[in-house]
Amino acid sequence: MSVTLDDIRAAAARISGSVERTPFLRSHTLSRITGCELYIKFENHQFTAAFKERGALNHLLSLSEEERARGVIAMSAGNHAQAVAYHAARLGIRATIVMPRHTPNLKVRNTRELGAEVHLEGEGVDEAGEVAWRLAAEHHLVFVHPYDDERIIAGQGTIALEMLEEVPDLDALVIPIGGGGLIAGNAIAATELRPGIEVVGVQTRRFPAMQQALAGETIQCGHATLAEGIAVKQPGRLTLPIVRERVHDIVLVDEPEIERAILLLLEIEKSVAEGAGAAGLAAVLADPERYRGRKVGLILCGGNIDMLALASVIQRGLVRTARIVRVRVAIPDVPGALAELTRLLADQRANVIQIAHQRTFTDLSLRATEVEATLETLGGDHTRVVIEALRQEGYDPVLPANEVHPDERWSTRTPG
């Protein structure tokens, strides 16, 4: 084994005091929703809002004086970039980062503000990596790989040390997988400290590279995912055998499941998660029977989500929980008819967010007009009450087909 428990313990001592020992807390509400005892490791509380600081700092502190003087380079979709930039600046080391062209603006801006020289190259991490390796050779820079490096793997494994110190009897860990550095380090630590613990990896359906590699299949990935932090097409040379030996299963989650998990973490835990950070919760929510009655640890590995993406997740989540709905009704084309409709909606405590009416693109009578109202309600039950009230007053309300049956599984009404 290229990385041992002793390596991880040495990394923990090396980085102690320079990275946060993040909270590891039981979520009472998410435990109720999932049917297991769910504990969350809030790595989004790191200074750069992601776990990557652990491995990056362990690597940087291991450099010789000659290597520090040369400077470092890394390729990253964002979190590794910020971690290297931040700790390199603290240590007085020059840092160059190559990021894919479509990296969220928040991560690019943060990396530059932390002092790194940033190059935007390639469509993904692999293409950015090709550019980074070329620049490293041309300028004699030390390459700091985001996952396929023993010091990086050991640094990431310090998370499981902390989790099992606080909750020694965990039954399972559910961990996101990109290139495999996070799960490799933590699988080593967890299975050495607690033999029999189940380690489950999570990838997106659009980027199942590690799962495909383990199965000996040709790696085929999509083009984009909300979880860009784990959108890796090539598993690590070092991480693949560790995952094969130490990880019990890899499950796949889809985009709506990731969105749901982000919304739940925001609304219940008041904690911002990026897509990769929410992947573990998405997996537990997708298969609750697997974890029912067990003590399960999740790593909320990052919180660097683009604000526009987060706004979209919130809006789409409100639609899926039927707290924002659209309804179309026909009303007489006479003065006061629209006022009567809005008064009825107000009586039912449905807040009108937007309203529009049109007479042209419809087969209604010339004496009628079609009104589409976007409403804020309290959820599916309240929406049904509003629709029934409209019917009782003689309206014929129509909801768009994909909004007729709100997904009650998305309910987040209980705070926690």
C-alpha positions as a Python dict, from the first residue, in 0.01 Angstrom:
ca = {
    (1, 'M'): (0, 0, 0),
    (2, 'S'): (145, 334, -105),
    (3, 'V'): (-21, 524, 185),
    (4, 'T'): (-46, 389, 539),
    (5, 'L'): (-233, 485, 853),
    (6, 'D'): (97, 612, 993),
    (7, 'D'): (131, 843, 691),
    (8, 'I'): (-215, 981, 760),
    (9, 'R'): (-139, 1032, 1128),
    (10, 'A'): (185, 1210, 1034),
    (11, 'A'): (-10, 1434, 797),
    (12, 'A'): (-257, 1516, 1075),
    (13, 'A'): (29, 1626, 1302),
    (14, 'R'): (191, 1823, 1019),
    (15, 'I'): (-117, 2027, 927),
    (16, 'S'): (-254, 2066, 1280),
    (17, 'G'): (-326, 2427, 1365),
    (18, 'S'): (-316, 2540, 1001),
    (19, 'V'): (-645, 2385, 887),
    (20, 'E'): (-974, 2373, 1070),
    (21, 'R'): (-1082, 2073, 1271),
    (22, 'T'): (-1429, 2101, 1123),
    (23, 'P'): (-1752, 2014, 1306),
    (24, 'F'): (-1884, 1658, 1283),
    (25, 'L'): (-2245, 1680, 1392),
    (26, 'R'): (-2552, 1461, 1401),
    (27, 'S'): (-2833, 1604, 1192),
    (28, 'H'): (-3154, 1534, 1380),
    (29, 'T'): (-3386, 1628, 1094),
    (30, 'L'): (-3193, 1456, 817),
    (31, 'S'): (-3166, 1148, 1041),
    (32, 'R'): (-3545, 1148, 1064),
    (33, 'I'): (-3585, 1190, 688),
    (34, 'T'): (-3331, 920, 595),
    (35, 'G'): (-3408, 672, 874),
    (36, 'C'): (-3046, 645, 990),
    (37, 'E'): (-2824, 828, 1237),
    (38, 'L'): (-2668, 1077, 1000),
    (39, 'Y'): (-2351, 1264, 1093),
    (40, 'I'): (-2209, 1537, 871),
    (41, 'K'): (-1846, 1646, 852),
    (42, 'F'): (-1866, 2015, 755),
    (43, 'E'): (-1551, 2056, 545),
    (44, 'N'): (-1714, 2362, 388),
    (45, 'H'): (-1603, 2537, 711),
    (46, 'Q'): (-1241, 2538, 596),
    (47, 'F'): (-1105, 2881, 503),
    (48, 'T'): (-1134, 2801, 132),
    (49, 'A'): (-1464, 2618, 198),
    (50, 'A'): (-1340, 2273, 97),
    (51, 'F'): (-1146, 1971, 224),
    (52, 'K'): (-869, 2018, -32),
    (53, 'E'): (-665, 2229, 212),
    (54, 'R'): (-564, 1917, 403),
    (55, 'G'): (-387, 1741, 118),
    (56, 'A'): (-252, 2058, -41),
    (57, 'L'): (-95, 2178, 283),
    (58, 'N'): (50, 1835, 361),
    (59, 'H'): (214, 1835, 18),
    (60, 'L'): (348, 2192, 45),
    (61, 'L'): (491, 2135, 393),
    (62, 'S'): (676, 1829, 259),
    (63, 'L'): (866, 2027, -7),
    (64, 'S'): (1236, 2093, 19),
    (65, 'E'): (1368, 2450, 24),
    (66, 'E'): (1485, 2408, -335),
    (67, 'E'): (1135, 2294, -443),
    (68, 'R'): (971, 2585, -262),
    (69, 'A'): (1200, 2827, -442),
    (70, 'R'): (1101, 2686, -782),
    (71, 'G'): (729, 2736, -719),
    (72, 'V'): (435, 2500, -767),
    (73, 'I'): (172, 2436, -1030),
    (74, 'A'): (-160, 2251, -1016),
    (75, 'M'): (-460, 2179, -1233),
    (76, 'S'): (-801, 2199, -1071),
    (77, 'A'): (-1170, 2267, -1126),
    (78, 'G'): (-1159, 2499, -827),
    (79, 'N'): (-1120, 2369, -474),
    (80, 'H'): (-770, 2225, -507),
    (81, 'A'): (-676, 2547, -687),
    (82, 'Q'): (-790, 2762, -397),
    (83, 'A'): (-626, 2536, -140),
    (84, 'V'): (-288, 2543, -317),
    (85, 'A'): (-312, 2918, -379),
    (86, 'Y'): (-402, 2996, -17),
    (87, 'H'): (-142, 2784, 158),
    (88, 'A'): (130, 2858, -98),
    (89, 'A'): (79, 3230, -32),
    (90, 'R'): (97, 3168, 344),
    (91, 'L'): (425, 2981, 300),
    (92, 'G'): (576, 3229, 52),
    (93, 'I'): (564, 2987, -242),
    (94, 'R'): (475, 3108, -593),
    (95, 'A'): (170, 2922, -730),
    (96, 'T'): (41, 2876, -1084),
    (97, 'I'): (-299, 2715, -1141),
    (98, 'V'): (-451, 2582, -1464),
    (99, 'M'): (-831, 2562, -1450),
    (100, 'P'): (-1081, 2439, -1713),
    (101, 'R'): (-1236, 2719, -1916),
    (102, 'H'): (-1584, 2657, -1778),
    (103, 'T'): (-1489, 2659, -1409),
    (104, 'P'): (-1747, 2858, -1208),
    (105, 'N'): (-1652, 3226, -1186),
    (106, 'L'): (-1657, 3217, -805),
    (107, 'K'): (-1374, 2962, -793),
    (108, 'V'): (-1167, 3141, -1058),
    (109, 'R'): (-1201, 3477, -883),
    (110, 'N'): (-1121, 3334, -541),
    (111, 'T'): (-810, 3158, -671),
    (112, 'R'): (-676, 3478, -825),
    (113, 'E'): (-756, 3680, -513),
    (114, 'L'): (-560, 3427, -307),
    (115, 'G'): (-251, 3520, -507),
    (116, 'A'): (-213, 3250, -772),
    (117, 'E'): (-145, 3303, -1140),
    (118, 'V'): (-447, 3146, -1314),
    (119, 'H'): (-464, 3003, -1668),
    (120, 'L'): (-802, 2896, -1810),
    (121, 'E'): (-738, 2608, -2049),
    (122, 'G'): (-926, 2302, -2173),
    (123, 'E'): (-1281, 2170, -2146),
    (124, 'G'): (-1219, 1971, -1829),
    (125, 'V'): (-968, 1881, -1561),
    (126, 'D'): (-786, 1632, -1785),
    (127, 'E'): (-723, 1885, -2062),
    (128, 'A'): (-624, 2147, -1804),
    (129, 'G'): (-382, 1890, -1664),
    (130, 'E'): (-208, 1848, -1998),
    (131, 'V'): (-141, 2221, -2008),
    (132, 'A'): (-26, 2222, -1645),
    (133, 'W'): (225, 1940, -1703),
    (134, 'R'): (365, 2126, -2005),
    (135, 'L'): (405, 2449, -1807),
    (136, 'A'): (565, 2257, -1520),
    (137, 'A'): (829, 2116, -1755),
    (138, 'E'): (891, 2450, -1929),
    (139, 'H'): (929, 2650, -1606),
    (140, 'H'): (1069, 2377, -1374),
    (141, 'L'): (769, 2402, -1140),
    (142, 'V'): (675, 2139, -880),
    (143, 'F'): (350, 1969, -980),
    (144, 'V'): (90, 1937, -701),
    (145, 'H'): (-159, 1682, -829),
    (146, 'P'): (-517, 1718, -698),
    (147, 'Y'): (-557, 1349, -614),
    (148, 'D'): (-292, 1116, -758),
    (149, 'D'): (-23, 1187, -500),
    (150, 'E'): (64, 1005, -178),
    (151, 'R'): (95, 1324, 28),
    (152, 'I'): (-240, 1449, -102),
    (153, 'I'): (-409, 1117, -23),
    (154, 'A'): (-261, 1111, 328),
    (155, 'G'): (-374, 1468, 395),
    (156, 'Q'): (-731, 1397, 289),
    (157, 'G'): (-738, 1088, 510),
    (158, 'T'): (-712, 1307, 820),
    (159, 'I'): (-1086, 1369, 790),
    (160, 'A'): (-1171, 1009, 884),
    (161, 'L'): (-929, 1026, 1178),
    (162, 'E'): (-1132, 1315, 1320),
    (163, 'M'): (-1469, 1154, 1241),
    (164, 'L'): (-1383, 827, 1415),
    (165, 'E'): (-1229, 1004, 1714),
    (166, 'E'): (-1565, 1171, 1774),
    (167, 'V'): (-1798, 885, 1672),
    (168, 'P'): (-1595, 562, 1698),
    (169, 'D'): (-1886, 330, 1619),
    (170, 'L'): (-1977, 458, 1274),
    (171, 'D'): (-2119, 183, 1054),
    (172, 'A'): (-2064, 347, 715),
    (173, 'L'): (-1896, 636, 540),
    (174, 'V'): (-2047, 778, 221),
    (175, 'I'): (-1787, 977, 30),
    (176, 'P'): (-1786, 1158, -308),
    (177, 'I'): (-1540, 1037, -573),
    (178, 'G'): (-1375, 1242, -843),
    (179, 'G'): (-1020, 1126, -905),
    (180, 'G'): (-1028, 931, -579),
    (181, 'G'): (-794, 1119, -345),
    (182, 'L'): (-1061, 1193, -84),
    (183, 'I'): (-1209, 845, -67),
    (184, 'A'): (-871, 669, -90),
    (185, 'G'): (-722, 847, 210),
    (186, 'N'): (-1035, 815, 419),
    (187, 'A'): (-1095, 453, 324),
    (188, 'I'): (-744, 366, 445),
    (189, 'A'): (-792, 547, 775),
    (190, 'A'): (-1144, 419, 835),
    (191, 'T'): (-1085, 51, 753),
    (192, 'E'): (-764, 41, 957),
    (193, 'L'): (-924, 207, 1261),
    (194, 'R'): (-1259, 28, 1236),
    (195, 'P'): (-1243, -301, 1046),
    (196, 'G'): (-1585, -387, 908),
    (197, 'I'): (-1693, -28, 844),
    (198, 'E'): (-1860, 5, 504),
    (199, 'V'): (-1712, 268, 272),
    (200, 'V'): (-1942, 373, -11),
    (201, 'G'): (-1827, 598, -294),
    (202, 'V'): (-2055, 834, -482),
    (203, 'Q'): (-2020, 954, -840),
    (204, 'T'): (-2258, 1132, -1075),
    (205, 'R'): (-2423, 939, -1354),
    (206, 'R'): (-2259, 1178, -1597),
    (207, 'F'): (-1905, 1109, -1468),
    (208, 'P'): (-1885, 745, -1347),
    (209, 'A'): (-1517, 707, -1437),
    (210, 'M'): (-1401, 526, -1122),
    (211, 'Q'): (-1691, 282, -1134),
    (212, 'Q'): (-1625, 210, -1500),
    (213, 'A'): (-1251, 170, -1444),
    (214, 'L'): (-1307, -82, -1163),
    (215, 'A'): (-1541, -278, -1388),
    (216, 'G'): (-1284, -280, -1668),
    (217, 'E'): (-1517, -81, -1893),
    (218, 'T'): (-1432, 192, -2138),
    (219, 'I'): (-1464, 524, -1960),
    (220, 'Q'): (-1751, 726, -2103),
    (221, 'C'): (-1852, 1053, -1939),
    (222, 'G'): (-2094, 1335, -2008),
    (223, 'H'): (-2019, 1698, -2075),
    (224, 'A'): (-2142, 1886, -1768),
    (225, 'T'): (-2272, 1831, -1417),
    (226, 'L'): (-2372, 2044, -1121),
    (227, 'A'): (-2108, 1847, -927),
    (228, 'E'): (-1813, 1976, -1130),
    (229, 'G'): (-1580, 1907, -837),
    (230, 'I'): (-1609, 1531, -903),
    (231, 'A'): (-1638, 1557, -1282),
    (232, 'V'): (-1314, 1364, -1345),
    (233, 'K'): (-1270, 1143, -1649),
    (234, 'Q'): (-950, 967, -1541),
    (235, 'P'): (-916, 796, -1200),
    (236, 'G'): (-578, 819, -1030),
    (237, 'R'): (-305, 562, -1085),
    (238, 'L'): (-252, 550, -708),
    (239, 'T'): (-614, 589, -602),
    (240, 'L'): (-767, 318, -823),
    (241, 'P'): (-608, 17, -645),
    (242, 'I'): (-685, 168, -304),
    (243, 'V'): (-1050, 210, -400),
    (244, 'R'): (-1058, -143, -539),
    (245, 'E'): (-928, -286, -210),
    (246, 'R'): (-1091, -60, 48),
    (247, 'V'): (-1421, 69, -96),
    (248, 'H'): (-1717, -165, -80),
    (249, 'D'): (-1937, -9, -347),
    (250, 'I'): (-1972, 289, -578),
    (251, 'V'): (-2319, 430, -638),
    (252, 'L'): (-2434, 687, -892),
    (253, 'V'): (-2658, 988, -835),
    (254, 'D'): (-2835, 1204, -1089),
    (255, 'E'): (-2867, 1581, -1116),
    (256, 'P'): (-3214, 1621, -955),
    (257, 'E'): (-3096, 1413, -656),
    (258, 'I'): (-2795, 1639, -613),
    (259, 'E'): (-3015, 1949, -636),
    (260, 'R'): (-3246, 1808, -372),
    (261, 'A'): (-2953, 1741, -137),
    (262, 'I'): (-2817, 2095, -183),
    (263, 'L'): (-3158, 2239, -97),
    (264, 'L'): (-3199, 2017, 210),
    (265, 'L'): (-2855, 2110, 345),
    (266, 'L'): (-2929, 2477, 289),
    (267, 'E'): (-3277, 2477, 439),
    (268, 'I'): (-3230, 2227, 721),
    (269, 'E'): (-2863, 2263, 816),
    (270, 'K'): (-2830, 2628, 702),
    (271, 'S'): (-2516, 2516, 522),
    (272, 'V'): (-2415, 2588, 162),
    (273, 'A'): (-2294, 2285, -34),
    (274, 'E'): (-2168, 2267, -388),
    (275, 'G'): (-2283, 1978, -603),
    (276, 'A'): (-1993, 1750, -509),
    (277, 'G'): (-2038, 1839, -143),
    (278, 'A'): (-2402, 1727, -150),
    (279, 'A'): (-2338, 1402, -341),
    (280, 'G'): (-2312, 1188, -26),
    (281, 'L'): (-2647, 1303, 108),
    (282, 'A'): (-2799, 1255, -238),
    (283, 'A'): (-2686, 891, -230),
    (284, 'V'): (-2837, 824, 113),
    (285, 'L'): (-3165, 989, 14),
    (286, 'A'): (-3177, 782, -305),
    (287, 'D'): (-3140, 448, -118),
    (288, 'P'): (-3252, 497, 244),
    (289, 'E'): (-3313, 125, 308),
    (290, 'R'): (-2942, 53, 271),
    (291, 'Y'): (-2860, 276, 567),
    (292, 'R'): (-3172, 242, 782),
    (293, 'G'): (-3093, 218, 1154),
    (294, 'R'): (-2717, 257, 1100),
    (295, 'K'): (-2469, 528, 1199),
    (296, 'V'): (-2361, 696, 878),
    (297, 'G'): (-2092, 960, 827),
    (298, 'L'): (-2105, 1201, 535),
    (299, 'I'): (-1836, 1443, 420),
    (300, 'L'): (-1980, 1774, 303),
    (301, 'C'): (-1660, 1824, 111),
    (302, 'G'): (-1712, 2172, -33),
    (303, 'G'): (-1934, 2479, -38),
    (304, 'N'): (-1802, 2673, -336),
    (305, 'I'): (-2112, 2686, -552),
    (306, 'D'): (-2168, 2957, -810),
    (307, 'M'): (-2436, 3199, -689),
    (308, 'L'): (-2638, 3177, -1012),
    (309, 'A'): (-2635, 2798, -988),
    (310, 'L'): (-2744, 2814, -624),
    (311, 'A'): (-3025, 3055, -712),
    (312, 'S'): (-3146, 2812, -979),
    (313, 'V'): (-3131, 2518, -738),
    (314, 'I'): (-3341, 2711, -487),
    (315, 'Q'): (-3601, 2817, -744),
    (316, 'R'): (-3627, 2469, -897),
    (317, 'G'): (-3648, 2318, -549),
    (318, 'L'): (-3935, 2547, -455),
    (319, 'V'): (-4116, 2434, -769),
    (320, 'R'): (-4052, 2066, -692),
    (321, 'T'): (-4189, 2106, -341),
    (322, 'A'): (-4492, 2290, -482),
    (323, 'R'): (-4406, 2606, -293),
    (324, 'I'): (-4394, 2792, -624),
    (325, 'V'): (-4663, 2690, -873),
    (326, 'R'): (-4807, 2819, -1198),
    (327, 'V'): (-5178, 2804, -1265),
    (328, 'R'): (-5372, 2906, -1574),
    (329, 'V'): (-5737, 3011, -1565),
    (330, 'A'): (-5980, 3173, -1805),
    (331, 'I'): (-6159, 3486, -1683),
    (332, 'P'): (-6421, 3711, -1846),
    (333, 'D'): (-6265, 3994, -2045),
    (334, 'V'): (-6443, 4261, -1845),
    (335, 'P'): (-6328, 4524, -1593),
    (336, 'G'): (-6278, 4385, -1242),
    (337, 'A'): (-6244, 4019, -1340),
    (338, 'L'): (-5870, 4010, -1273),
    (339, 'A'): (-5922, 4183, -938),
    (340, 'E'): (-6177, 3918, -839),
    (341, 'L'): (-5927, 3642, -921),
    (342, 'T'): (-5644, 3797, -724),
    (343, 'R'): (-5878, 3865, -431),
    (344, 'L'): (-5973, 3495, -423),
    (345, 'L'): (-5605, 3397, -428),
    (346, 'A'): (-5536, 3639, -144),
    (347, 'D'): (-5824, 3489, 58),
    (348, 'Q'): (-5653, 3150, 20),
    (349, 'R'): (-5321, 3303, 133),
    (350, 'A'): (-5154, 3232, -200),
    (351, 'N'): (-4899, 3505, -273),
    (352, 'V'): (-4893, 3621, -636),
    (353, 'I'): (-4532, 3644, -754),
    (354, 'Q'): (-4611, 3716, -1118),
    (355, 'I'): (-4923, 3741, -1330),
    (356, 'A'): (-4976, 3770, -1703),
    (357, 'H'): (-5278, 3758, -1930),
    (358, 'Q'): (-5314, 3727, -2305),
    (359, 'R'): (-5594, 3709, -2560),
    (360, 'T'): (-5416, 3608, -2882),
    (361, 'F'): (-5262, 3262, -2841),
    (362, 'T'): (-5574, 3086, -2716),
    (363, 'D'): (-5893, 2923, -2841),
    (364, 'L'): (-6103, 3089, -2571),
    (365, 'S'): (-6405, 3299, -2653),
    (366, 'L'): (-6338, 3655, -2764),
    (367, 'R'): (-6514, 3755, -2443),
    (368, 'A'): (-6254, 3576, -2228),
    (369, 'T'): (-5884, 3610, -2157),
    (370, 'E'): (-5631, 3361, -2026),
    (371, 'V'): (-5442, 3442, -1707),
    (372, 'E'): (-5129, 3264, -1590),
    (373, 'A'): (-5035, 3329, -1227),
    (374, 'T'): (-4714, 3224, -1056),
    (375, 'L'): (-4797, 3169, -690),
    (376, 'E'): (-4609, 3114, -367),
    (377, 'T'): (-4779, 2857, -143),
    (378, 'L'): (-4693, 2656, 167),
    (379, 'G'): (-4646, 2334, -27),
    (380, 'G'): (-4843, 2057, -197),
    (381, 'D'): (-5134, 2045, 50),
    (382, 'H'): (-5184, 2421, 36),
    (383, 'T'): (-5162, 2418, -344),
    (384, 'R'): (-5442, 2162, -362),
    (385, 'V'): (-5657, 2378, -134),
    (386, 'V'): (-5601, 2679, -359),
    (387, 'I'): (-5692, 2482, -674),
    (388, 'E'): (-6008, 2347, -512),
    (389, 'A'): (-6111, 2698, -404),
    (390, 'L'): (-6074, 2819, -763),
    (391, 'R'): (-6291, 2533, -888),
    (392, 'Q'): (-6561, 2606, -631),
    (393, 'E'): (-6579, 2964, -757),
    (394, 'G'): (-6638, 2848, -1114),
    (395, 'Y'): (-6286, 2869, -1253),
    (396, 'D'): (-6123, 2581, -1443),
    (397, 'P'): (-5762, 2596, -1321),
    (398, 'V'): (-5492, 2415, -1516),
    (399, 'L'): (-5141, 2338, -1387),
    (400, 'P'): (-4861, 2257, -1634),
    (401, 'A'): (-4832, 1882, -1671),
    (402, 'N'): (-4503, 1851, -1476),
    (403, 'E'): (-4646, 2047, -1184),
    (404, 'V'): (-4977, 1867, -1134),
    (405, 'H'): (-4836, 1617, -884),
    (406, 'P'): (-4581, 1789, -662),
    (407, 'D'): (-4299, 1566, -540),
    (408, 'E'): (-4376, 1537, -170),
    (409, 'R'): (-4044, 1356, -110),
    (410, 'W'): (-3879, 1696, -144),
    (411, 'S'): (-4058, 1821, 167),
    (412, 'T'): (-3833, 2031, 392),
    (413, 'R'): (-4098, 2166, 626),
    (414, 'T'): (-3941, 2051, 951),
    (415, 'P'): (-3649, 2268, 1068),
    (416, 'G'): (-3343, 2108, 1224),
}
